[in-house]
Amino acid sequence: MLKPILLQVLFDKLDRLVDLGEHDKAALSALPQHHKTIPTGGYIVREGTKPDYCAILLQGYAIRQKLSADGKRQILAIQIAGDPLDAQHMFLDCADHTVQALGEARVAIIPRHALQTVVMSRPALTHAFAVNGQVDASIFREWLLNIGRRDARKRLAHLFCEIAVRLEANGQSTTDGFYLPMSQEELGDATSLTSVHVNRSLRILEDEGFIARNGRTIRFPDKAATMKMAGFDPRYLHLGRQSDAVIAESVQNGESSRGAGDRYGRSDA
């Protein structure tokens, strides 16, 4: 009998992207790991360091960011529960950006080599992490469009729509709104706006009835209207399962772990 998976939140996320099986679930469950609470603003990944582990966000939010030479910050992404926080560094020897907790966060810490071994030995997991990376890239492209070609109120509304839709895909209802522990400065760093501009734009969005706020809880009086105004099209989030006939066929035919590893470029020395 399969023991309860300690990384259920990760399995659920990956299983929404590709069709995973019980053996994949068991492989994730068997990974060595320890859980850690990260305080608000605490570092999970530091730019310039050599990654020796991979962190999975179990609860809360995290942000990816980079600093310019003069210390100005650009937030590159907002991560939610289930997201691998440094899968990008699974095969890179130097972290190229920083990941910090946004509010208090709970993470699972997994040795990088252990995760590499499991991912490269199981075709479905190889596929799942590859798709996850491509979805991250798709979201990043949309963020570039957001800060480059939308006005301030649309940038903020689009960001709120994205978070709400991703939370809903995670099984979290946003009917009564969702909590987003971001200051106006942080919202500005995510949308390339000043704090003053963020404050003004939030008030306009409220006055126009596109959002309602209660502290840091965001609610949509009419979500469809807000999405239309913001130009939000969820296709870039790739929320449905992604197919791959070759991988699916190999898994169904019971391809061995050794064969799968060879197919993906691993050699046993």
C-alpha positions, -999 to 999 in steps of 0.1 A, spaced: 0 0 0 14 34 -10 22 55 20 7 90 20 28 113 -1 46 140 17 48 161 -15 11 158 -24 9 195 -33 37 190 -59 22 158 -72 -12 174 -77 4 203 -96 24 181 -119 -5 157 -124 -26 186 -137 0 192 -164 7 156 -175 -8 122 -166 12 107 -137 8 73 -122 11 57 -88 47 48 -93 56 84 -101 37 94 -69 57 68 -49 90 81 -64 82 116 -53 71 104 -19 104 86 -14 125 117 -19 146 127 11 132 160 24 128 182 54 102 210 59 111 245 69 91 276 77 105 307 60 97 341 76 84 371 56 112 382 33 133 352 41 156 340 14 149 306 -2 173 310 -31 201 336 -33 214 348 -66 250 339 -72 250 308 -49 255 272 -60 222 254 -55 226 221 -36 189 216 -30 155 223 -46 126 238 -26 89 231 -31 65 257 -19 40 239 4 21 269 18 21 306 12 36 327 -15 71 334 -28 85 359 -53 113 357 -78 134 388 -82 165 404 -96 183 436 -85 198 462 -109 233 475 -103 218 505 -84 197 483 -62 163 486 -79 142 455 -77 122 438 -104 98 411 -93 98 384 -120 71 360 -108 48 352 -79 48 315 -68 19 297 -51 16 264 -32 28 234 -52 53 254 -73 90 241 -75 109 273 -65 142 265 -81 136 238 -107 153 262 -131 185 254 -112 182 217 -112 209 214 -139 226 248 -135 255 254 -111 248 290 -102 215 306 -91 208 335 -115 180 351 -95 167 353 -59 136 337 -44 121 352 -12 91 344 9 61 367 4 46 365 39 54 335 60 59 304 38 64 267 43 87 248 20 100 213 15 138 211 9 150 183 -13 187 175 -22 192 185 -58 210 153 -68 181 132 -54 155 152 -74 177 150 -105 179 112 -102 142 107 -98 132 131 -126 156 117 -151 148 81 -143 110 84 -149 97 95 -183 65 109 -170 83 130 -143 108 142 -170 79 153 -191 61 169 -161 91 190 -151 98 200 -187 62 211 -192 63 230 -159 94 249 -170 77 258 -203 46 270 -185 69 292 -163 84 306 -195 50 313 -210 40 332 -178 72 352 -180 65 362 -216 30 374 -205 46 394 -177 69 411 -202 39 420 -223 21 432 -192 48 457 -181 56 467 -216 23 473 -233 -5 477 -207 -14 508 -188 -12 509 -150 -47 498 -141 -46 470 -166 -12 458 -154 -25 455 -118 -59 440 -128 -41 414 -151 -18 404 -122 -48 399 -99 -67 379 -125 -36 356 -130 -32 349 -93 -70 342 -88 -71 318 -118 -40 300 -106 -53 296 -71 -86 283 -85 -67 257 -106 -50 247 -73 -84 240 -58 -86 272 -38 -119 291 -41 -116 328 -47 -154 335 -47 -149 356 -16 -116 370 -27 -80 359 -21 -54 371 3 -23 386 -14 4 398 11 20 423 -12 27 459 -2 21 487 -28 58 489 -32 60 452 -40 30 455 -65 50 483 -81 81 461 -84 60 434 -101 44 458 -125 72 485 -130 51 512 -114 59 536 -85 41 532 -52 22 564 -59 11 551 -93 0 518 -77 -20 536 -51 -37 558 -76 -45 529 -99 -59 507 -72 -83 534 -62 -93 538 -99 -100 501 -102 -121 502 -70 -140 533 -81 -147 517 -115 -160 485 -98 -133 462 -112 -119 451 -78 -129 454 -41 -103 454 -13 -104 446 23 -69 450 37 -49 428 14 -78 407 3 -88 412 -33 -122 404 -47 -138 408 -81 -174 422 -81 -176 411 -117 -147 388 -126 -156 385 -163 -157 423 -167 -123 427 -149 -108 400 -172 -121 417 -203 -109 451 -192 -74 437 -184 -72 418 -216 -67 386 -196 -67 354 -216 -58 323 -194 -44 303 -223 -8 314 -214 -12 295 -181 -17 262 -199 -40 249 -172 -51 217 -189 -31 185 -193 -5 186 -220 -2 155 -241 29 137 -255 21 105 -274 57 93 -274 61 95 -236 26 82 -230 33 52 -252 66 45 -235 50 46 -201 21 24 -212 45 -2 -227 64 -4 -194 97 11 -206 123 4 -180 139 31 -158 173 23 -174 158 26 -209 141 58 -200 172 73 -186 192 63 -217 165 80 -239 169 112 -220 206 113 -222 217 97 -189 245 72 -189 254 48 -161 291 50 -156 
